[in-house]
Amino acid sequence: MGNLSNDGHHATASGNDLSTTSVVNHIYLLADSDSNPFNSWMEKIGSRLHLASDQISLKPIVDLLITAISPERIFVISHKGIPQYQIDDYTEILLMIDEAVDIAEDQNMNFVKLAFSQNRDIFISLGDAAKIEGHLEFGSPYYCSHFRNRFQVYSTGPTKIIEMDQDQMDKLKSETSDRFQALFSKAQILYNNAADFFKQDNPDLGASLLYQALLMTYQSIITAFKGPIPEIYSAVEYQKVAKRYLPLITSNDRLGYLPEKLEETCSLQGQRNYQTSKAGMDLLAADVQTLMEISQITFASKLKQFDSPAV
């Protein structure tokens, strides 16, 4: 079944006339088997129009991504902000691309980042369609919770994503939560121990434990959604992986600088004429605590993506 154009006629799924179509026209609408096709289409169109009104820049962004990258599918996930940390509502846009097409991912991502560099409330990532489908079949928590039919706003064909049934999704959600909590609780212990050393005027040991707390926070995110990765990774490398799953952890420079700053602080300890500044470490500790709290809140919100859509 084709897409509906503004005048009610069927449009092609390729989205060729990008200058005149709306974001709604790029959705490959499928009628539900248990309802009137026209009503089903209108309901879905209405929901997408509501989404577009909430995200003012959604249509030009989707059009630009289709023009520049020609993805197979686009998924849009809207998230509530965190007012206590001055974080506004934000949106993740996930693209499935055909790796066989001559597309340089780094070049395209640089283009995308440049185009949307002024909009910090939109996070965009690319993924190879074949690999994503493999992850879905394998039961990856990240892919199963993000690449769902309920979040799809564009497709070049009528096929749906093959999803787990809800019982399987509930089990996967529980396992994902348990993996996160097991490591995050250790990060909290490390942070509390670091805070004790700062109170005892021992910023060197406090800095070392604070660095470990940061590492463990990243590991809790990665392990929950992806699985364990080598422990030889630095905090900078952990952050690079973790931000794919929780992009808010690098949403501003105040949090993004933490790995490099703590690595630098720990590497300089013991050198002649170097002394860790307690005042400086207090500021770092406050930012690590903020990062941990944002990670915990955001992760809890992401768990809702495993649930069945609200009726």
C-alpha positions as CSV (number, residue, x, y, z in Angstrom):
1,M,0.0,0.0,0.0
2,G,1.5,3.4,-0.9
3,N,1.7,6.6,1.1
4,L,-1.0,9.1,1.2
5,S,-0.3,12.5,-0.4
6,N,-1.9,15.8,0.8
7,D,-4.7,15.5,-1.7
8,G,-5.6,12.0,-0.6
9,H,-4.0,10.3,-3.6
10,H,-1.3,7.6,-3.3
11,A,2.3,8.8,-3.5
12,T,5.3,6.7,-4.1
13,A,7.3,5.3,-1.2
14,S,10.6,6.7,-2.6
15,G,9.8,10.3,-1.6
16,N,11.1,11.8,-4.8
17,D,9.3,15.1,-4.7
18,L,10.8,16.3,-1.4
19,S,10.1,19.9,-2.1
20,T,6.4,19.5,-2.0
21,T,5.8,16.6,0.3
22,S,5.4,16.7,4.1
23,V,7.0,14.4,6.6
24,V,3.7,12.5,6.8
25,N,3.9,11.6,3.2
26,H,7.2,9.7,3.8
27,I,5.5,7.3,6.2
28,Y,4.7,3.9,4.6
29,L,1.2,3.5,6.1
30,L,-0.1,0.0,6.6
31,A,-3.8,-0.5,7.3
32,D,-4.5,-2.5,10.5
33,S,-6.3,-5.7,9.6
34,D,-9.0,-5.2,12.3
35,S,-10.1,-1.7,11.3
36,N,-11.3,0.3,8.4
37,P,-8.2,1.2,6.2
38,F,-9.2,4.8,5.8
39,N,-9.7,5.4,9.6
40,S,-6.4,3.6,10.3
41,W,-4.6,5.9,7.9
42,M,-6.2,9.0,9.3
43,E,-5.3,8.0,12.9
44,K,-1.7,7.4,12.0
45,I,-1.5,10.6,10.0
46,G,-3.0,12.6,12.9
47,S,-0.4,11.1,15.3
48,R,2.4,12.0,13.0
49,L,1.1,15.6,12.5
50,H,1.0,15.9,16.3
51,L,4.6,14.7,16.5
52,A,5.6,17.2,13.8
53,S,3.9,20.0,15.7
54,D,5.8,19.1,18.8
55,Q,9.1,19.0,16.9
56,I,9.2,22.2,14.9
57,S,12.3,21.1,12.9
58,L,11.2,17.5,12.2
59,K,10.0,17.9,8.6
60,P,13.1,19.7,7.2
61,I,15.4,17.4,9.1
62,V,13.7,14.3,7.8
63,D,13.6,15.7,4.2
64,L,17.3,16.6,4.4
65,L,18.3,13.2,5.8
66,I,16.3,11.5,3.0
67,T,17.9,13.7,0.4
68,A,21.5,13.4,1.7
69,I,21.6,9.8,2.9
70,S,18.7,7.9,1.2
71,P,18.0,5.7,4.3
72,E,15.9,2.6,4.1
73,R,14.1,3.5,7.3
74,I,13.9,6.4,9.7
75,F,12.9,6.1,13.4
76,V,12.0,9.1,15.6
77,I,11.8,8.7,19.4
78,S,10.7,11.7,21.4
79,H,11.9,12.0,25.0
80,K,10.8,14.2,27.9
81,G,13.4,16.6,29.3
82,I,14.8,16.8,32.8
83,P,13.8,20.2,34.1
84,Q,15.9,20.0,37.3
85,Y,19.0,19.9,35.0
86,Q,17.7,22.5,32.5
87,I,17.4,19.7,29.9
88,D,14.6,20.3,27.4
89,D,12.6,17.7,25.6
90,Y,14.8,16.0,23.0
91,T,14.6,13.7,20.0
92,E,16.6,10.7,18.7
93,I,16.5,10.1,15.0
94,L,17.8,6.7,13.9
95,L,18.6,5.8,10.3
96,M,18.9,2.4,8.7
97,I,21.0,2.6,5.6
98,D,22.1,0.0,3.0
99,E,25.8,-0.5,3.5
100,A,26.0,-1.8,-0.1
101,V,25.3,1.7,-1.3
102,D,28.4,3.7,-1.8
103,I,28.0,5.9,1.3
104,A,30.8,7.0,3.6
105,E,29.3,7.0,7.0
106,D,31.8,9.3,8.5
107,Q,31.4,11.9,5.7
108,N,27.6,11.7,6.1
109,M,27.7,12.0,9.8
110,N,30.0,15.0,9.6
111,F,27.5,16.6,7.2
112,V,24.6,15.8,9.6
113,K,26.4,17.1,12.6
114,L,27.3,20.3,10.8
115,A,23.7,20.8,9.5
116,F,22.2,20.3,13.0
117,S,25.1,21.6,15.2
118,Q,23.0,24.4,16.5
119,N,20.2,22.1,17.7
120,R,21.4,20.2,20.8
121,D,17.9,18.7,21.3
122,I,18.2,16.3,18.3
123,F,20.6,13.3,18.3
124,I,21.1,11.5,15.0
125,S,22.8,8.1,14.3
126,L,23.3,5.8,11.3
127,G,23.3,2.1,11.3
128,D,23.7,-0.6,8.6
129,A,20.3,-2.1,7.9
130,A,21.6,-5.7,7.6
131,K,23.5,-5.5,10.9
132,I,20.5,-3.9,12.6
133,E,18.3,-6.7,11.4
134,G,20.8,-9.2,12.8
135,H,20.8,-7.5,16.2
136,L,17.0,-7.6,16.2
137,E,17.0,-11.3,15.5
138,F,19.7,-11.9,18.1
139,G,17.6,-10.0,20.7
140,S,19.9,-7.0,21.4
141,P,18.3,-4.8,24.1
142,Y,19.2,-1.6,22.4
143,Y,18.0,-2.5,18.9
144,C,14.9,-4.2,20.1
145,S,13.8,-1.2,22.1
146,H,14.7,1.5,19.6
147,F,14.0,0.0,16.2
148,R,10.3,-0.6,16.7
149,N,7.4,-0.1,14.3
150,R,5.8,2.4,16.7
151,F,8.8,4.7,16.2
152,Q,9.1,4.4,12.4
153,V,8.3,7.5,10.4
154,Y,9.8,6.6,7.0
155,S,10.4,3.5,5.0
156,T,11.2,2.7,1.3
157,G,9.0,-0.4,1.4
158,P,5.9,-1.8,3.1
159,T,7.5,-4.4,5.3
160,K,7.4,-4.0,9.0
161,I,10.2,-4.6,11.5
162,I,9.9,-8.1,13.0
163,E,9.6,-7.6,16.7
164,M,9.6,-9.8,19.8
165,D,6.2,-10.5,21.3
166,Q,5.5,-8.5,24.5
167,D,6.3,-11.3,26.9
168,Q,9.7,-11.5,25.4
169,M,10.1,-7.7,25.5
170,D,9.1,-7.7,29.2
171,K,11.8,-10.3,29.9
172,L,14.4,-8.4,27.9
173,K,13.5,-5.2,29.8
174,S,13.9,-6.9,33.1
175,E,17.3,-8.3,32.2
176,T,18.5,-4.9,30.8
177,S,17.4,-3.2,34.0
178,D,19.2,-5.7,36.2
179,R,22.4,-5.4,34.3
180,F,22.4,-1.6,34.6
181,Q,21.5,-1.6,38.3
182,A,24.2,-4.2,39.2
183,L,27.0,-2.0,37.9
184,F,25.4,1.4,38.7
185,S,25.1,0.5,42.3
186,K,28.9,-0.1,42.3
187,A,29.4,3.3,40.7
188,Q,27.4,4.9,43.5
189,I,29.5,3.1,46.2
190,L,32.7,4.3,44.5
191,Y,31.4,7.8,44.3
192,N,30.4,7.8,48.0
193,N,33.9,6.6,48.9
194,A,35.5,9.3,46.8
195,A,33.4,11.9,48.6
196,D,34.6,10.6,51.9
197,F,38.2,11.0,50.9
198,F,37.5,14.6,49.8
199,K,36.0,15.3,53.2
200,Q,39.2,13.8,54.8
201,D,41.3,16.2,52.7
202,N,42.7,13.4,50.6
203,P,41.9,14.6,47.1
204,D,44.4,12.3,45.4
205,L,42.6,9.1,46.5
206,G,39.3,10.8,46.0
207,A,40.2,11.6,42.4
208,S,41.2,8.0,41.7
209,L,37.9,6.7,43.1
210,L,35.9,9.4,41.3
211,Y,37.5,8.3,38.0
212,Q,36.5,4.7,38.7
213,A,33.0,5.8,39.5
214,L,32.8,7.5,36.1
215,L,34.2,4.4,34.4
216,M,31.6,2.2,36.2
217,T,28.8,4.6,35.2
218,Y,29.7,4.3,31.5
219,Q,30.1,0.5,31.9
220,S,26.6,0.2,33.4
221,I,25.1,1.9,30.4
222,I,27.1,-0.1,27.9
223,T,26.6,-3.5,29.6
224,A,22.8,-2.9,29.9
225,F,22.3,-2.2,26.2
226,K,25.3,-3.9,24.5
227,G,27.1,-6.2,26.8
228,P,30.6,-6.0,28.4
229,I,33.4,-4.5,26.5
230,P,37.2,-4.7,27.3
231,E,38.1,-3.2,30.7
232,I,41.3,-1.8,29.1
233,Y,39.2,0.9,27.6
234,S,39.8,4.5,28.9
235,A,37.0,6.7,30.2
236,V,37.1,8.6,26.9
237,E,36.6,5.4,24.9
238,Y,33.8,4.2,27.3
239,Q,32.1,7.6,26.9
240,K,32.2,7.3,23.1
241,V,30.3,4.0,23.3
242,A,27.9,4.9,26.1
243,K,26.7,8.1,24.4
244,R,25.2,6.0,21.6
245,Y,22.8,4.5,24.1
246,L,22.3,7.6,26.3
247,P,23.1,10.6,24.2
248,L,22.3,13.1,27.0
249,I,25.6,12.2,28.8
250,T,27.5,14.4,26.3
251,S,24.8,16.9,25.6
252,N,26.8,19.7,27.0
253,D,30.5,20.6,27.5
254,R,30.0,20.5,31.3
255,L,29.6,16.7,31.2
256,G,31.5,15.9,28.0
257,Y,34.8,17.1,29.4
258,L,34.8,14.7,32.4
259,P,36.7,11.7,31.1
260,E,39.7,13.7,29.8
261,K,39.9,15.9,32.8
262,L,39.8,13.0,35.3
263,E,42.3,11.0,33.2
264,E,44.6,14.0,33.2
265,T,44.2,14.5,37.0
266,C,45.0,10.9,37.8
267,S,47.9,10.7,35.4
268,L,49.6,13.7,37.0
269,Q,49.3,12.4,40.5
270,G,52.7,11.7,42.1
271,Q,54.6,14.0,39.8
272,R,56.9,16.6,41.3
273,N,55.3,19.9,42.3
274,Y,51.9,18.5,41.4
275,Q,49.1,18.5,43.9
276,T,45.5,17.7,43.3
277,S,43.3,20.7,44.1
278,K,40.6,19.9,46.5
279,A,38.5,22.8,45.3
280,G,38.9,21.6,41.7
281,M,38.0,18.1,42.7
282,D,34.8,19.3,44.4
283,L,33.7,20.8,41.2
284,L,34.5,17.6,39.3
285,A,32.7,15.5,41.9
286,A,29.6,17.7,41.5
287,D,29.7,17.2,37.7
288,V,30.2,13.4,38.0
289,Q,27.2,13.3,40.4
290,T,25.1,15.2,37.9
291,L,26.2,12.8,35.1
292,M,25.2,9.8,37.2
293,E,21.8,11.2,38.1
294,I,21.1,12.1,34.5
295,S,22.2,8.6,33.4
296,Q,19.9,7.0,36.0
297,I,16.9,9.2,35.0
298,T,17.4,8.7,31.3
299,F,17.9,5.0,31.6
300,A,14.7,4.6,33.5
301,S,12.9,6.6,30.7
302,K,14.5,4.4,28.0
303,L,13.1,1.3,29.7
304,K,9.6,2.5,28.8
305,Q,10.5,1.8,25.1
306,F,10.3,-1.9,25.8
307,D,6.6,-1.6,26.8
308,S,3.7,-2.1,24.4
309,P,2.4,1.2,23.0
310,A,-0.4,2.9,25.0
311,V,-3.8,2.3,23.7
